Amino acid sequence: MDLRHLRSLLAIAELGSFAAAAQAVGRTPSAVSLHIQALEQELGTALFDRRHRPPLLTPAGRALVARARQLVDLWDDIRATIVGGELAGNLELGAVPTALASILPRALSDFLAAHPKVHMRVVSGLSAELAARVRRAELDVAVVTEPQQPLEGLVWHEFLRERLMVIAPAELTGESDRELLESRPFIQFSRRTWAGELIDRHLRRRRINVRIGMEIDSLEAIRAMVRHGLGVSVVPLGPVRPPCEGLRFLPLGRPPSERPIGIVERSGNPKTRLVQGLLVELRRANVPPAT
């Protein structure tokens, strides 16, 4: 089985057409078509349903795409190890929206500038969803909140701890986190997220009686609601500080409760070298500010 044929297959699966794939791999459409025919002859099954325009992957084709990506990635990693230390290849990265909006941009910019032969695709999602996609090899790595239970088949690398903070309108009085949280309707960070579950457990453990008025999965939306006097909330606060005009911040708990942030990858991930390079930049870009 020729790796060039597998690369053509992956390009078609990603770009949606033979013509676009041919341009991406630097070959003619007829050459790419011959690559697919060679794979089909070797495997004895159709990889595309050609009754559609453009042709659609068959179940066998989709199964081969998943395996082909692993084979090509493994070869690229072997080649990089033997030829030299330069990082190269494709990296499929998932991240929770809060990380995409705060801690990731600088790290990704620095990582790609330092390793120009790395090509990255980034998708967003909830922590549980992204971890499941990493386990299924649909993603190489994901930036998520630390899972409360170990995830079978996955390896966790922490790179940051974000302090959980009570936020309230600036004019709201109260000396303790309990006073603030019990004084106004509570805007809950969605409990469908691992961070939301963490906050909910903290409140129940301390028997803080909140009156849930909203449940939202966007930190920006929560801050806007609090700023307009619609309630109080608890949100993670990392080294990248959002605009805080009109808001009051108070640590949740003593000592303050924290949300661990890190990356998950599969055990035996063939792209571990790329993941470790990204982890270095994530830790460098998110050093807590000096106090």
N, C-alpha and C positions, 0 to 999 in steps of 0.2 A: 504494500500500500504506500503510495507516494504522498509525502507531506504536502507537496504542492497541490495535489488534488483535494486534500483535506482543507487547506487554506482557502481554496476556491469555494468549497462547500460552506465554510464558516462565513465568508464574505457575502454569499447569497443569502444565508439565513439572517445575517445582520442588516443588510441593505435592501433586501426585498426583491431584487431583480438580477438577472444574469448580466445585464449591461452595466449596472452600477458596480457589481462585484468585479467585473473585468477591469474596470477603470481603477478600482481600489487595489487590485493585486498586480496591476501593470501588464495585463494580457488582453488579447482580443476576446470578444464574446464567444467566437467559435472555439477558441482554445479552452475557455472555461466550460463550455458545453461538453467538449471532449473529456475534460477532467471528470465531470459528473457521470458521463457514460461509462468511463473506465471503472469508477467506483461501483456503479450499478452492476456492471458485468462481473466484477470481482466478487461482489456480495450476493449476486443472483437475485436481486430485488430492486424494485423501483424506489428511488429516493424522492422523486417529485411527481405530483399529479399534474400532467401536462394538459389536461382538459381545461385547466384554468389559465388565465393570462393576467399577471405573470404566473408561472407554475407554483403550486403550493407544496410544501414538504408533506410527505406521507408520514404515518406513524414511525416507519422504519427510518425515514430521513431525520425526524426529530430525535430519535434515539441515537443515531449516529452523530448528530451535531453535538450532543452533550458529551459523548465520549471523545469526539475529535478535538473538542476544545481542550480537554485534559491532556491528550496526546501532544498537541501542538505546544501547549504551555510547558509541558514537561521537557520537550526537546529544546525550546527556547531557553529554559532555565539551565539545562545541561550545557548547552552551547556557550551561554554567558559565563558559566563557571569555568569551563575549559579555556575559552578564548581570552577571557580577561574579567576584571572585576566590575566592568561597567554594567549598570542595570539596564535592561531592555525587555520589551514585551508588552502585553496588554494586561491591564488590571481592572477588574470589575469591582467597583466599590459601592457599597450601600451605606447610608447614613441617616440618622434621625433628623427631622427638620430643624430641631433646635441647634444641632451641631453644624448643619449646613449654613445657618444664618449667623453663626458666631465664631466657633473655634476652628472650623475647617478651611475657610478661604486662604488665609495666610500660609498654613501648612501645605496645602495642595499647590499653591503658587511656588513656594520654595522648593518643594519636592520635584515638580515638573521642570523647573528651571535648572535644577542640579542634575536631572536625569532626562535629557531631551529625547531619548529613545524609548521612553516609557509612554504608552498610550493608555489613557484612562477613560472609563465610562462611569458616571456617577448617577445613582438613583436614590430616591428617598423613600422612607417607609417607617413603620413602627418597629421598635426593637425586636419584638417577638417574631414579626413577619420577616425581618431582615436576617435574623439568626437562622430561621428555617430555610431561607433561600441559600445561605452559606452552606448549611448542612447538605442541601440538595445539589450543591456545586453550580448553582445558577449565579452566585456571586463568589468572588475570591475572598472578600473580607468585608466587614461591616463595622461602622462606628456606632456603638449602642451604649445604653445604660447597663451597668453590671447586672446580670441575671441573679435572682435571689437563690436559685438552685443551679448546680452545675449542669451544663448542657452536654449531653452525650455526643461524643465525636467532635466537639469544638474546643478550641484553646482560647483562653481569655488573656489579654494583655492590657493592663490599666495604664493610662497616661495622664489622667487628670482627675481631680476631685473638685466638684462644684459645691459650694455651700448652699444649703437650702435657706431661703430668706422669706420671712413674712413681708408682704408689701401691702401698703395701705395708703389712702389719700394723705397728703402731707399735713392736712389740718387735723387729722384724727388723733385724739389724745389716748394715752395708755402707756404704761411703763413696761409691760411684759408681752410676750408673744401671745399668751392665752387671752389677755385683755383685748388685744386687737382682733384676734380671730373670732372671739365670741361676741364682739360688739356690732358687727355688720354681717350681711349675707356673705357666704363664702363662695368664691369663684374657684371651683375645683379644676386643677390640671388633670386632664382626662385619665381616668383609671384604666383605660385600655392600654395605656403606656406603662412601661416598667417604672418610670419616674413617678407617675401618678399613683401607682400602687405603693411605692415607697413612702410618699407623703401621706397617703391614707392610713397606712399602718402606724406611722408615727403619731398621727392625731388620735387614733383609736387606743394606742398603747398608753398615751397620757390622758385619755378620757377628756380631750378637748371637744366640747360640744359645739360644733359648727352647724350653721343653717345653710345648706347648699342651695344656692340660687341659680348657678350656672355650672356647666361642665364643658370645658373648652380644651382643644388640643393645640392651640397656638399661643406661645408665650407673648408674642406681640399683641394679640387680641386681649389676653388677660391684663397686660399692663395698661392698655387703653381703657378697658372697662374700669379698672381700679382708679385710674387717673380721673375719670369722670364721675367718681363717687358712687359707683354701682356695687361696691363690695370690697372685700379684702381677699388675699390669696396667699399661696406659698409657691415660690418658683425657684429653680436652681439659678445661681449666679456665678458665672465663671470669670476668667481673667479678662474677657472682652466685655466691658461694662456697657449696657444699653443706656439710652437717654433716661434720666431719672427725675427730670423736672416734674414737680407736682406729686411726687411719690415719697413715701417714707419706708425705709428698709430696717428690718430687725431680724437678727438671726433666729432660726427655729431651733429651740432647745439649748441646753447648757450641759456639755459642750455642744456647739452648733452641729446639727445633723448635716450630712454630706451625701451627694450623689456621685458615685464613682463612674467615670466615663472611660471606655476603652474600646479595643477592637477584638472581634472574634474571627477566627479562621478555622478551617478544618484541620484536624490532626493529619499530619503527613501532607499538608498542602504543598503542591509542587512550586507554588509561587512564594514560598516563605521568604526568599531573599528580597523580593519586591515589597512584601509586607513589612519586613524588618526595616527596610529603608524608609518606608512611609512612617513607621512608628517613631523613628529617630526624629523626623521633622515634626510630627505631632507633639512630641514631648518638648522639643526646642521652641516651638511656636506658642506653647501654652504654659510656659513657666509662670507661676503666680507672681504678681507684682510685689515688689519689696514693700514692707509695711513700715 
